[in-house]
């Protein structure tokens, strides 16, 4: 079985929302999938907020057919978490690791509705903006690290 899905992610490893593509396949008794996506929120014209951008990539393993438990890991490049300091506005540009110790996946082999719900552990790996790193080390920073949840809803195209 090979499946191609497009879905909208809410929260999850795309942060607030993301539009994604998922390719799944089977090897013997397990299923594997690779997902890539992107998200963009424009800046707030009247306020201090800069545009937010994320680029999530994840790999998953699952055991069932239509309905199954899923585990996985992913990396997300994210830009746009903001802070206002005495020196002015700064924003984060970082690479985050998402570990999925537990998730649920619904995807029929004949295509149709695609649903995924996940509990994730988010960890910042690298901060690329030196000013944000200094701000964060002084007790600032607003990025969500730790336990995180996500829901994905989309469509799987019928495989041949």
DSSP file (Angstrom, degrees, kcal/mol; ACC not computed):
  #  RESIDUE AA STRUCTURE BP1 BP2  ACC     N-H-->O    O-->H-N    N-H-->O    O-->H-N    TCO  KAPPA ALPHA  PHI   PSI    X-CA   Y-CA   Z-CA
    1    1 A X              0   0    0      0, 0.0    25,-0.8     0, 0.0     2,-0.4   0.000 360.0 360.0 360.0 132.3    0.0    0.0    0.0
    2    2 A X  E     -A   25   0A   0     23,-0.2     2,-0.4   107,-0.2    23,-0.2  -0.999 360.0-169.8-127.7 133.0    1.2    3.4   -0.9
    3    3 A X  E     -A   24   0A   0     21,-2.5    21,-2.8    -2,-0.4     2,-0.5  -0.974  14.5-162.1-129.1 139.8   -0.7    6.5    0.1
    4    4 A X  E     +AB  23 157A   0    153,-0.7   153,-3.0    -2,-0.4     2,-0.4  -0.980  22.3 177.7-115.7 122.0   -0.4   10.2   -0.9
    5    5 A X  E     -AB  22 156A   0     17,-2.8    17,-2.8    -2,-0.5     2,-0.4  -0.936  21.1-161.1-126.3 146.6   -2.2   12.6    1.5
    6    6 A X  E     +AB  21 155A   0    149,-2.1   149,-2.6    -2,-0.4     2,-0.3  -0.983  27.8 164.6-119.0 139.5   -2.6   16.3    1.8
    7    7 A X  E     -AB  20 154A   0     13,-1.9    13,-2.9    -2,-0.4     2,-0.5  -0.985  39.0-121.2-153.4 160.4   -3.7   17.7    5.1
    8    8 A X  E     -AB  19 153A   0    145,-2.7   145,-2.1    -2,-0.3     2,-0.5  -0.921  29.3-150.6-102.7 124.8   -3.9   20.7    7.3
    9    9 A X  E     -AB  18 152A   0      9,-3.3     9,-1.9    -2,-0.5     2,-0.5  -0.839   4.4-159.3 -99.2 133.1   -2.1   20.5   10.6
   10   10 A X  E     -AB  17 151A   0    141,-3.3   141,-2.2    -2,-0.5     7,-0.3  -0.961  68.7 -30.2-114.0 124.2   -3.3   22.4   13.6
   11   11 A X  E >  S+ B   0 150A   0      5,-2.5     3,-0.9    -2,-0.5   139,-0.3  -0.551 102.6 106.6  61.0-131.4   -0.7   23.0   16.3
   12   12 A X  G >  S-     0   0    0    137,-2.4     3,-1.4    -2,-0.2   137,-0.1  -0.170  97.9 -30.5  63.6-158.0    1.6   20.0   16.0
   13   13 A X  G 3  S+     0   0    0      1,-0.3    -1,-0.2    -3,-0.1    42,-0.1   0.482 134.6  63.9 -80.5   0.0    5.1   20.3   14.5
   14   14 A X  G X  S-     0   0    0     -3,-0.9     3,-0.7     1,-0.3     2,-0.6   0.254 102.6-135.9 -96.0  10.8    4.1   23.1   12.2
   15   15 A X  T <  S+     0   0    0     -3,-1.4    -1,-0.3     1,-0.3     3,-0.1  -0.621  78.6   5.4  68.5-108.1    3.4   25.2   15.3
   16   16 A X  T 3  S-     0   0    0     -2,-0.6    -5,-2.5     1,-0.3     2,-0.3   0.953 134.6 -29.1 -74.7 -49.5    0.1   27.1   14.8
   17   17 A X  E <   -A   10   0A   0     -3,-0.7     2,-0.3    -7,-0.3    -1,-0.3  -0.966  60.6-175.2-157.1 161.9   -1.0   25.5   11.6
   18   18 A X  E     -A    9   0A   0     -9,-1.9    -9,-3.3    -2,-0.3     2,-0.5  -0.980  25.0-129.7-158.8 155.5    0.6   24.1    8.4
   19   19 A X  E     -AC   8  38A   0     19,-2.5    19,-1.9    -2,-0.3     2,-0.3  -0.946  42.4-178.7-107.0 129.4   -0.3   22.7    5.0
   20   20 A X  E     -AC   7  37A   0    -13,-2.9   -13,-1.9    -2,-0.5     2,-0.4  -0.851  31.2-146.0-135.5 160.8    1.4   19.3    4.5
   21   21 A X  E     -AC   6  36A   0     15,-2.8    15,-2.2    -2,-0.3     2,-0.4  -0.991  19.7-166.6-123.0 135.1    2.0   16.4    2.1
   22   22 A X  E     -AC   5  35A   0    -17,-2.8   -17,-2.8    -2,-0.4     2,-0.5  -0.988   6.7-167.2-126.8 129.4    2.4   12.8    3.5
   23   23 A X  E     -AC   4  34A   0     11,-2.6    11,-2.3    -2,-0.4     2,-0.3  -0.973  14.8-176.0-114.8 120.5    3.7    9.8    1.6
   24   24 A X  E     +AC   3  33A   0    -21,-2.8   -21,-2.5    -2,-0.5     2,-0.3  -0.882   7.3 167.7-119.6 151.3    3.1    6.5    3.3
   25   25 A X  E     -AC   2  32A   0      7,-2.5     7,-3.1    -2,-0.3     2,-0.4  -0.965  27.0-119.1-152.8 164.3    4.1    2.9    2.3
   26   26 A X  E     - C   0  31A   0    -25,-0.8     2,-0.4    -2,-0.3     5,-0.2  -0.887  15.1-174.0-113.1 140.0    4.3   -0.6    3.8
   27   27 A X  E >   - C   0  30A   0      3,-2.6     3,-2.0    -2,-0.4     2,-0.3  -0.942  68.3 -56.9-128.8 109.7    7.3   -2.8    4.4
   28   28 A X  T 3  S-     0   0    0     -2,-0.4    -2,-0.0     1,-0.3     0, 0.0  -0.410 122.7 -11.3  55.1-113.5    6.2   -6.2    5.6
   29   29 A X  T 3  S+     0   0    0     -2,-0.3     2,-0.3    -3,-0.1    -1,-0.3   0.449 123.4  70.7 -99.5  -0.3    4.1   -5.7    8.8
   30   30 A X  E <   -C   27   0A   0     -3,-2.0    -3,-2.6    31,-0.0     2,-0.4  -0.840  65.7-140.2-118.4 156.0    4.9   -2.0    9.5
   31   31 A X  E     -CD  26  62A   0     31,-3.6    31,-2.4    -2,-0.3     2,-0.3  -0.860  15.3-166.5-109.1 147.9    3.9    1.2    7.8
   32   32 A X  E     -CD  25  61A   0     -7,-3.1    -7,-2.5    -2,-0.4     2,-0.3  -0.948   4.6-174.9-128.4 150.4    6.2    4.2    7.3
   33   33 A X  E     -CD  24  60A   0     27,-1.9    27,-2.5    -2,-0.3     2,-0.4  -0.997  13.7-158.1-145.7 152.0    5.4    7.8    6.2
   34   34 A X  E     -CD  23  59A   0    -11,-2.3   -11,-2.6    -2,-0.3     2,-0.4  -0.999  16.9-171.4-127.3 127.4    7.3   10.9    5.4
   35   35 A X  E     +CD  22  58A   0     23,-2.8    23,-2.4    -2,-0.4     2,-0.3  -0.938   8.3 179.2-122.9 142.9    5.6   14.3    5.7
   36   36 A X  E     +CD  21  57A   0    -15,-2.2   -15,-2.8    -2,-0.4     2,-0.3  -0.979  15.4 150.4-135.9 150.1    6.7   17.8    4.7
   37   37 A X  E     -C   20   0A   0     19,-1.9     2,-0.3    -2,-0.3   -17,-0.2  -0.915  26.0-140.3-159.9-175.0    4.9   21.0    5.0
   38   38 A X  E     -C   19   0A   0    -19,-1.9   -19,-2.5    -2,-0.3     2,-0.3  -0.985   7.0-165.8-156.9 157.9    5.0   24.8    5.4
   39   39 A X  E     -E   54   0A   0     15,-2.0    15,-1.9    -2,-0.3     2,-0.3  -0.993   4.1-176.7-145.7 147.7    3.2   27.5    7.3
   40   40 A X  E     -E   53   0A   0     -2,-0.3     2,-0.5    13,-0.2    13,-0.2  -0.965   7.2-176.3-148.5 129.7    3.1   31.3    7.0
   41   41 A X  E     -E   52   0A   0     11,-2.7    11,-2.3    -2,-0.3    -2,-0.0  -0.995  30.2-127.6-121.1 122.9    1.4   34.0    9.1
   42   42 A X        -     0   0    0     -2,-0.5    10,-0.1     9,-0.2     7,-0.0  -0.186  33.5 -90.7 -66.7 163.8    1.8   37.5    7.8
   43   43 A X        -     0   0    0      8,-0.1     2,-0.8     1,-0.1     7,-0.2  -0.247  37.7-105.7 -70.7 162.3    3.0   40.3   10.1
   44   44 A X    >   -     0   0    0      5,-1.2     3,-1.5     1,-0.2     5,-0.2  -0.817  28.3-154.4 -88.9 108.3    0.7   42.4   12.1
   45   45 A X  T 3  S+     0   0    0     -2,-0.8    -1,-0.2     1,-0.3    -2,-0.0   0.792  91.0  39.7 -60.6 -28.8    0.8   45.8   10.2
   46   46 A X  T 3  S+     0   0    0     -3,-0.1    -1,-0.3     2,-0.0     2,-0.2   0.440 116.2  50.8 -98.9   1.8   -0.2   47.8   13.3
   47   47 A X  S <  S-     0   0    0     -3,-1.5    -3,-0.1     2,-0.2    -4,-0.0  -0.620  90.7 -94.3-131.9-172.8    1.8   46.0   15.9
   48   48 A X  S    S+     0   0    0     -2,-0.2     2,-0.3    -5,-0.1    35,-0.1   0.450  78.9 117.1 -85.0  -0.6    5.3   44.7   16.8
   49   49 A X        -     0   0    0     -5,-0.2    -5,-1.2    33,-0.1    -2,-0.2  -0.510  50.5-153.1 -77.8 132.6    4.7   41.1   15.4
   50   50 A X        -     0   0    0     30,-0.4    32,-0.1    -2,-0.3    -2,-0.0  -0.498  38.1 -77.0 -90.5 167.6    6.9   39.9   12.5
   51   51 A X        -     0   0    0     -2,-0.2     2,-0.4    -8,-0.1    -9,-0.2  -0.361  45.2-137.6 -63.8 144.5    5.7   37.3   10.0
   52   52 A X  E     +E   41   0A   0    -11,-2.3   -11,-2.7   -10,-0.1     2,-0.4  -0.896  24.5 177.2-107.6 137.1    5.9   33.7   11.3
   53   53 A X  E     +EF  40  79A   0     26,-2.8    26,-3.0    -2,-0.4     2,-0.3  -0.998   4.0 179.2-138.3 138.5    7.2   30.9    9.1
   54   54 A X  E     -EF  39  78A   0    -15,-1.9   -15,-2.0    -2,-0.4     2,-0.4  -0.995  15.1-165.4-140.9 150.9    7.7   27.2    9.7
   55   55 A X  E     - F   0  77A   0     22,-2.3    22,-1.6    -2,-0.3     2,-0.3  -0.825  19.1-169.6-133.5  90.3    9.0   24.3    7.6
   56   56 A X  E     + F   0  76A   0     -2,-0.4   -19,-1.9    20,-0.2     2,-0.4  -0.636   9.3 179.0 -89.4 142.1    8.1   20.9    9.3
   57   57 A X  E     +DF  36  75A   0     18,-2.4    18,-2.3    -2,-0.3     2,-0.3  -0.996  11.2 171.1-134.6 134.0    9.5   17.5    8.2
   58   58 A X  E     -DF  35  74A   0    -23,-2.4   -23,-2.8    -2,-0.4     2,-0.4  -0.992  24.0-153.4-146.0 154.2    8.7   14.3    9.9
   59   59 A X  E     -DF  34  73A   0     14,-2.8    14,-2.2    -2,-0.3     2,-0.3  -0.985  22.2-172.8-124.5 138.9    9.0   10.5    9.6
   60   60 A X  E     -DF  33  72A   0    -27,-2.5   -27,-1.9    -2,-0.4     2,-0.4  -0.905  16.6-154.3-132.7 156.6    6.6    8.1   11.3
   61   61 A X  E     +DF  32  71A   0     10,-3.0    10,-2.4    -2,-0.3     2,-0.3  -0.995  18.4 174.8-128.6 137.6    6.1    4.4   11.9
   62   62 A X  E     -DF  31  70A   0    -31,-2.4   -31,-3.6    -2,-0.4     8,-0.2  -0.966  21.2-158.0-142.6 158.7    2.7    2.7   12.4
   63   63 A X        +     0   0    0      6,-1.0    -1,-0.1    -2,-0.3     7,-0.1   0.754  64.9  66.6-111.9 -30.6    1.5   -0.8   12.8
   64   64 A X  S    S-     0   0    0      5,-0.3     4,-0.2     1,-0.1    -2,-0.1   0.017  72.0-123.8 -83.2-168.6   -2.2   -1.1   11.8
   65   65 A X  S    S-     0   0    0      2,-0.5    42,-0.2   -35,-0.0    -1,-0.1   0.721  90.6  -2.9-102.1 -90.3   -3.9   -0.7    8.5
   66   66 A X  S    S+     0   0    0      1,-0.2    41,-3.2    40,-0.1     2,-0.5   0.911 139.8  29.5 -71.7 -41.9   -6.8    1.9    8.5
   67   67 A X  E    S+ G   0 106A   0     39,-0.2    -2,-0.5    -4,-0.0     2,-0.3  -0.976  82.2 144.8-124.4 124.7   -6.6    2.8   12.2
   68   68 A X  E     - G   0 105A   0     37,-2.6    37,-2.9    -2,-0.5     2,-0.2  -0.988  49.3-100.1-156.7 160.8   -3.3    2.6   14.1
   69   69 A X  E     - G   0 104A   0     -2,-0.3    -6,-1.0    35,-0.2     2,-0.4  -0.597  42.2-158.3 -78.6 148.7   -1.0    3.9   16.7
   70   70 A X  E     -FG  62 103A   0     33,-2.5    33,-0.9    -2,-0.2     2,-0.3  -0.979  15.2-175.9-135.8 144.3    1.8    6.0   15.3
   71   71 A X  E     +F   61   0A   0    -10,-2.4   -10,-3.0    -2,-0.4     2,-0.3  -0.948  23.1 130.4-132.7 154.2    5.3    7.0   16.6
   72   72 A X  E     -FG  60 100A   0     28,-1.6    28,-3.2    -2,-0.3     2,-0.3  -0.987  37.9-122.8-178.0-172.9    7.8    9.4   14.9
   73   73 A X  E     +FG  59  99A   0    -14,-2.2   -14,-2.8    -2,-0.3     2,-0.3  -0.982  23.0 179.0-152.2 153.8   10.2   12.3   15.0
   74   74 A X  E     -FG  58  98A   0     24,-2.3    24,-3.0    -2,-0.3     2,-0.4  -0.987  21.6-134.8-155.1 163.5   10.5   15.5   13.0
   75   75 A X  E     -FG  57  97A   0    -18,-2.3   -18,-2.4    -2,-0.3     2,-0.4  -0.962  19.4-169.6-120.3 140.5   12.5   18.6   12.6
   76   76 A X  E     -FG  56  96A   0     20,-2.3    20,-2.9    -2,-0.4     2,-0.5  -0.989  14.2-152.2-133.6 125.9   11.0   22.1   12.1
   77   77 A X  E     -FG  55  95A   0    -22,-1.6   -22,-2.3    -2,-0.4     2,-0.4  -0.851  27.7-176.8 -88.4 128.2   12.7   25.3   11.1
   78   78 A X  E     +FG  54  94A   0     16,-2.8    16,-2.7    -2,-0.5     2,-0.4  -0.986  13.3 179.8-132.8 140.8   10.7   28.1   12.6
   79   79 A X  E     +FG  53  93A   0    -26,-3.0   -26,-2.8    -2,-0.4    14,-0.2  -0.999  53.2  50.5-136.4 138.6   11.0   31.9   12.4
   80   80 A X  E     +     0   0A   0     12,-2.3   -30,-0.4     1,-0.4     2,-0.4   0.394  47.8 140.7 122.5  -5.0    9.0   34.7   13.9
   81   81 A X  E     -     0   0A   0     11,-0.4    11,-2.6   -32,-0.1    -1,-0.4  -0.594  45.3-154.4 -66.7 128.8    8.5   34.2   17.7
   82   82 A X  E     + G   0  91A   0     -2,-0.4     2,-0.3     9,-0.2     9,-0.2  -0.683  27.5 178.5-116.6 158.1    8.9   37.7   18.8
   83   83 A X  E     - G   0  90A   0      7,-2.1     7,-2.5    -2,-0.2     2,-0.5  -0.979  21.1-139.6-150.3 147.8    9.9   39.8   21.8
   84   84 A X  E     + G   0  89A   0     -2,-0.3     5,-0.2     5,-0.2     2,-0.2  -0.954  30.8 172.1-109.8 123.1   10.1   43.5   22.5
   85   85 A X  E >   - G   0  88A   0      3,-2.7     3,-1.5    -2,-0.5    -2,-0.0  -0.638  51.5 -93.0-119.6 177.6   13.1   44.5   24.6
   86   86 A X  T 3  S+     0   0    0      1,-0.3     3,-0.1    -2,-0.2    -1,-0.0   0.776 128.1  53.3 -62.3 -25.9   14.7   47.8   25.6
   87   87 A X  T 3  S-     0   0    0      1,-0.3    -1,-0.3     3,-0.0     2,-0.3   0.516 123.8 -97.1 -87.2  -5.3   17.0   47.4   22.5
   88   88 A X  E <   -G   85   0A   0     -3,-1.5    -3,-2.7     2,-0.0    -1,-0.3  -0.782  63.2 -25.2 122.0-167.4   13.9   47.0   20.2
   89   89 A X  E     +G   84   0A   0     -2,-0.3     2,-0.3    -5,-0.2    -5,-0.2  -0.615  55.5 177.6 -85.6 141.0   12.1   44.0   18.7
   90   90 A X  E     -G   83   0A   0     -7,-2.5    -7,-2.1    -2,-0.3     2,-0.3  -0.941   9.0-158.7-134.1 158.2   13.8   40.7   18.1
   91   91 A X  E     -G   82   0A   0     -2,-0.3    41,-0.3    -9,-0.2    -9,-0.2  -0.982  19.1-112.4-140.2 155.5   12.6   37.4   16.8
   92   92 A X  E     -     0   0A   0    -11,-2.6   -12,-2.3    -2,-0.3   -11,-0.4  -0.566  19.6-175.3 -85.3 145.0   13.7   33.8   16.9
   93   93 A X  E     +G   79   0A   0     -2,-0.2    35,-3.7   -14,-0.2    36,-0.6  -0.900  33.1 150.1-134.8 105.6   15.0   31.7   14.0
   94   94 A X  E     -GH  78 127A   0    -16,-2.7   -16,-2.8    -2,-0.4     2,-0.5  -0.881  47.9-125.4-141.1 163.9   15.5   28.2   15.3
   95   95 A X  E     -GH  77 126A   0     31,-2.4    30,-2.8    -2,-0.3    31,-1.6  -0.964  32.4-165.9-110.6 126.5   15.5   24.4   14.5
   96   96 A X  E     -GH  76 124A   0    -20,-2.9   -20,-2.3    -2,-0.5     2,-0.5  -0.875  13.6-142.3-116.6 146.0   13.2   22.3   16.7
   97   97 A X  E     -GH  75 123A   0     26,-3.2    26,-2.4    -2,-0.3     2,-0.5  -0.907  13.7-163.1-103.3 132.6   13.1   18.6   17.3
   98   98 A X  E     -GH  74 122A   0    -24,-3.0   -24,-2.3    -2,-0.5     2,-0.5  -0.976   1.6-166.1-117.4 120.4    9.6   17.0   17.7
   99   99 A X  E     -GH  73 121A   0     22,-2.3    22,-2.4    -2,-0.5     2,-0.8  -0.899   6.6-156.5-103.6 133.5    9.4   13.5   19.2
  100  100 A X  E     +G   72   0A   0    -28,-3.2   -28,-1.6    -2,-0.5    20,-0.2  -0.805  20.3 168.3-111.5  89.9    6.1   11.7   18.9
  101  101 A X  E    S+     0   0A   0     -2,-0.8     2,-0.3    18,-0.3    -1,-0.2   0.790  74.5  16.2 -70.9 -24.5    5.9    9.1   21.6
  102  102 A X  E     + H   0 119A   0     17,-1.0    17,-2.6    -3,-0.2     2,-0.3  -0.966  69.3 148.9-153.0 132.3    2.2    8.5   20.9
  103  103 A X  E     -GH  70 118A   0    -33,-0.9   -33,-2.5    -2,-0.3     2,-0.4  -0.974  31.8-133.2-152.7 163.9   -0.1    9.3   18.1
  104  104 A X  E     -GH  69 117A   0     13,-3.0    13,-2.1    -2,-0.3     2,-0.4  -0.982  20.1-168.6-123.1 135.6   -3.2    8.0   16.4
  105  105 A X  E     -GH  68 116A   0    -37,-2.9   -37,-2.6    -2,-0.4     2,-0.5  -0.989   9.3-172.1-128.7 129.9   -3.6    7.7   12.6
  106  106 A X  E     +GH  67 115A   0      9,-3.2     9,-2.3    -2,-0.4     2,-0.3  -0.978  26.1 143.5-120.4 117.0   -6.7    7.0   10.5
  107  107 A X  E     - H   0 114A   0    -41,-3.2     2,-0.2    -2,-0.5     7,-0.1  -0.834  36.4-144.7-156.2 109.1   -6.0    6.4    6.8
  108  108 A X    >   -     0   0    0      5,-0.7     3,-1.4    -2,-0.3   -42,-0.1  -0.509  16.5-132.3 -77.4 145.3   -7.8    3.9    4.7
  109  109 A X  T 3  S+     0   0    0      1,-0.3    50,-0.9    -2,-0.2  -107,-0.2   0.744 107.6  58.8 -66.8 -23.3   -5.9    2.1    2.0
  110  110 A X  T 3  S-     0   0    0      1,-0.3    -1,-0.3    48,-0.1    48,-0.2   0.437 115.5-114.3 -86.0   0.5   -8.7    2.9   -0.5
  111  111 A X    <   +     0   0    0     -3,-1.4     2,-0.4    46,-0.2    -1,-0.3  -0.286  66.1 103.5  94.5 178.2   -8.3    6.6    0.1
  112  112 A X  E     + I   0 156A   0     44,-3.2    44,-3.8    -3,-0.1    -1,-0.1  -0.838  66.9  29.2 111.6-147.0  -10.5    9.2    1.7
  113  113 A X  E     - I   0 155A   0     -2,-0.4    -5,-0.7    42,-0.2     2,-0.5  -0.191  57.6-163.7 -57.7 135.1  -10.4   10.9    5.0
  114  114 A X  E     +HI 107 154A   0     40,-2.2    40,-2.7    -7,-0.1     2,-0.4  -0.991  13.6 171.4-122.3 123.9   -7.0   11.3    6.7
  115  115 A X  E     +HI 106 153A   0     -9,-2.3    -9,-3.2    -2,-0.5     2,-0.3  -0.996   5.2 172.9-133.6 138.6   -6.9   12.0   10.5
  116  116 A X  E     -HI 105 152A   0     36,-2.1    36,-3.5    -2,-0.4     2,-0.4  -0.982   6.7-175.9-144.7 134.8   -4.0   12.1   12.9
  117  117 A X  E     -HI 104 151A   0    -13,-2.1   -13,-3.0    -2,-0.3     2,-0.4  -0.997  16.3-179.4-128.7 136.5   -3.8   13.2   16.5
  118  118 A X  E     -HI 103 150A   0     32,-2.7    32,-2.1    -2,-0.4     2,-0.5  -0.981  31.0-145.3-141.9 145.7   -0.5   13.3   18.3
  119  119 A X  E     -HI 102 149A   0    -17,-2.6   -17,-1.0    -2,-0.4   -18,-0.3  -0.950  36.9-172.2-101.2 130.5    1.2   14.1   21.6
  120  120 A X  E     - I   0 148A   0     28,-3.8    28,-2.8    -2,-0.5     2,-0.5  -0.874  27.5-141.3-127.0 154.5    4.6   15.6   20.9
  121  121 A X  E     -HI  99 147A   0    -22,-2.4   -22,-2.3    -2,-0.3     2,-0.4  -0.976  24.3-158.0-113.5 115.6    7.7   16.6   22.9
  122  122 A X  E     +HI  98 146A   0     24,-3.2    24,-2.7    -2,-0.5     2,-0.4  -0.813  14.6 174.7 -99.6 131.4    9.1   19.8   21.4
  123  123 A X  E     -H   97   0A   0    -26,-2.4   -26,-3.2    -2,-0.4     2,-0.4  -0.993  29.2-130.0-136.8 127.1   12.8   20.7   22.1
  124  124 A X  E     +H   96   0A   0     -2,-0.4   -28,-0.2   -28,-0.2     3,-0.1  -0.645  25.8 178.2 -75.9 126.9   14.7   23.6   20.6
  125  125 A X  E     +     0   0A   0    -30,-2.8     2,-0.4    -2,-0.4   -29,-0.2   0.872  63.3   8.2 -93.5 -47.6   18.0   22.3   19.1
  126  126 A X  E     -H   95   0A   0    -31,-1.6   -31,-2.4     0, 0.0     2,-0.5  -0.999  54.7-154.1-142.9 133.9   19.6   25.4   17.6
  127  127 A X  E     -H   94   0A   0     -2,-0.4   -33,-0.2   -33,-0.2     6,-0.0  -0.953   8.2-172.0-105.3 123.6   18.9   29.1   17.8
  128  128 A X        +     0   0    0    -35,-3.7     2,-0.8    -2,-0.5   -34,-0.1   0.685  66.3  78.3 -89.7 -20.0   20.2   31.0   14.7
  129  129 A X     >  -     0   0    0    -36,-0.6     4,-2.1     1,-0.2     3,-0.3  -0.816  64.6-161.1 -94.5 110.4   19.6   34.5   15.9
  130  130 A X  H  > S+     0   0    0     -2,-0.8     4,-2.1     1,-0.2     5,-0.2   0.854  89.5  55.8 -59.9 -38.0   22.3   35.5   18.4
  131  131 A X  H  > S+     0   0    0      1,-0.2     4,-2.1     2,-0.2    -1,-0.2   0.894 108.5  47.6 -63.0 -40.1   20.2   38.4   19.9
  132  132 A X  H  > S+     0   0    0     -3,-0.3     4,-3.2   -41,-0.3     5,-0.2   0.898 108.4  55.6 -67.9 -39.2   17.3   36.0   20.6
  133  133 A X  H  X S+     0   0    0     -4,-2.1     4,-2.2     1,-0.2    -2,-0.2   0.904 109.4  46.1 -59.0 -42.0   19.7   33.5   22.2
  134  134 A X  H  X S+     0   0    0     -4,-2.1     4,-1.0     2,-0.2    -1,-0.2   0.903 113.6  49.3 -66.3 -41.1   21.0   36.2   24.6
  135  135 A X  H  <>S+     0   0    0     -4,-2.1     5,-2.1     1,-0.2     3,-0.4   0.914 112.4  48.0 -61.9 -44.4   17.4   37.3   25.4
  136  136 A X  H ><5S+     0   0    0     -4,-3.2     3,-1.6     1,-0.2    -2,-0.2   0.888 108.3  53.5 -65.6 -40.5   16.4   33.6   26.0
  137  137 A X  H 3<5S+     0   0    0     -4,-2.2    -1,-0.2     1,-0.3    -2,-0.2   0.719 102.3  60.1 -70.2 -18.7   19.4   33.0   28.3
  138  138 A X  T 3<5S-     0   0    0     -4,-1.0    -1,-0.3    -3,-0.4    -2,-0.2   0.281 133.1 -86.8 -90.9  12.4   18.4   36.0   30.4
  139  139 A X  T < 5S+     0   0    0     -3,-1.6    -3,-0.2     1,-0.3    -2,-0.2   0.444  95.3 111.8 101.6   1.0   15.0   34.5   31.2
  140  140 A X      < +     0   0    0     -5,-2.1    -1,-0.3    -6,-0.2   -57,-0.0  -0.113  25.9 106.4 -90.0-166.7   13.0   35.7   28.2
  141  141 A X        -     0   0    0      1,-0.1   -58,-0.1    -3,-0.1   -59,-0.0   0.283  39.5-155.8 103.2 133.2   11.6   33.7   25.3
  142  142 A X        +     0   0    0    -60,-0.1     2,-0.1     2,-0.1    -1,-0.1   0.295  47.0 128.9-120.5   6.4    8.0   32.7   24.5
  143  143 A X        -     0   0    0      1,-0.1     2,-0.9   -62,-0.1   -19,-0.1  -0.392  64.1-113.3 -72.0 141.2    8.5   29.7   22.4
  144  144 A X        +     0   0    0     -2,-0.1     2,-0.3   -21,-0.0    -1,-0.1  -0.632  45.7 166.3 -76.9 109.0    6.5   26.6   23.3
  145  145 A X        +     0   0    0     -2,-0.9     2,-0.3   -22,-0.1   -22,-0.2  -0.856  43.7  32.6-114.9 156.8    8.9   23.9   24.5
  146  146 A X  E    S+ I   0 122A   0    -24,-2.7   -24,-3.2    -2,-0.3     2,-0.2  -0.789 108.0  14.7 102.0-146.4    7.9   20.7   26.3
  147  147 A X  E     + I   0 121A   0     -2,-0.3     2,-0.3   -26,-0.2   -26,-0.2  -0.468  69.8 170.4 -72.3 134.3    4.7   18.8   25.8
  148  148 A X  E     - I   0 120A   0    -28,-2.8   -28,-3.8    -2,-0.2     2,-0.3  -0.968  18.3-148.8-144.3 151.2    2.7   19.9   22.7
  149  149 A X  E     - I   0 119A   0     -2,-0.3  -137,-2.4   -30,-0.2     2,-0.3  -0.885  12.6-175.8-125.1 155.7   -0.3   18.5   20.9
  150  150 A X  E     -BI  11 118A   0    -32,-2.1   -32,-2.7    -2,-0.3     2,-0.4  -0.998  12.8-160.9-151.2 152.2   -1.4   18.4   17.3
  151  151 A X  E     -BI  10 117A   0   -141,-2.2  -141,-3.3    -2,-0.3     2,-0.4  -1.000   9.6-164.1-132.7 133.9   -4.3   17.4   15.0
  152  152 A X  E     -BI   9 116A   0    -36,-3.5   -36,-2.1    -2,-0.4     2,-0.4  -0.955   6.4-177.8-119.9 138.5   -4.1   16.8   11.3
  153  153 A X  E     +BI   8 115A   0   -145,-2.1  -145,-2.7    -2,-0.4     2,-0.2  -0.990  27.0 107.3-139.3 125.6   -7.1   16.6    9.0
  154  154 A X  E     -BI   7 114A   0    -40,-2.7   -40,-2.2    -2,-0.4     2,-0.4  -0.789  55.8 -73.2-165.7-152.6   -6.9   15.9    5.2
  155  155 A X  E     -BI   6 113A   0   -149,-2.6  -149,-2.1   -42,-0.2     2,-0.5  -0.995  22.6-149.1-136.8 134.4   -7.5   13.6    2.3
  156  156 A X  E     -BI   5 112A   0    -44,-3.8   -44,-3.2    -2,-0.4  -151,-0.3  -0.908  22.7-132.3-102.4 127.7   -5.7   10.4    1.1
  157  157 A X  E     -B    4   0A   0   -153,-3.0  -153,-0.7    -2,-0.5   -46,-0.2  -0.575  34.5 -95.4 -79.4 141.0   -5.8    9.8   -2.6
  158  158 A X        -     0   0    0     -2,-0.2     2,-0.2   -48,-0.2   -48,-0.1  -0.300  40.7-133.1 -58.4 130.0   -6.7    6.3   -3.7
  159  159 A X              0   0    0    -50,-0.9  -156,-0.1     1,-0.1    -1,-0.1  -0.547 360.0 360.0 -85.7 153.1   -3.6    4.2   -4.4
  160  160 A X              0   0    0     -2,-0.2    -1,-0.1  -158,-0.1    -2,-0.1   0.451 360.0 360.0 -85.5 360.0   -3.3    2.1   -7.5
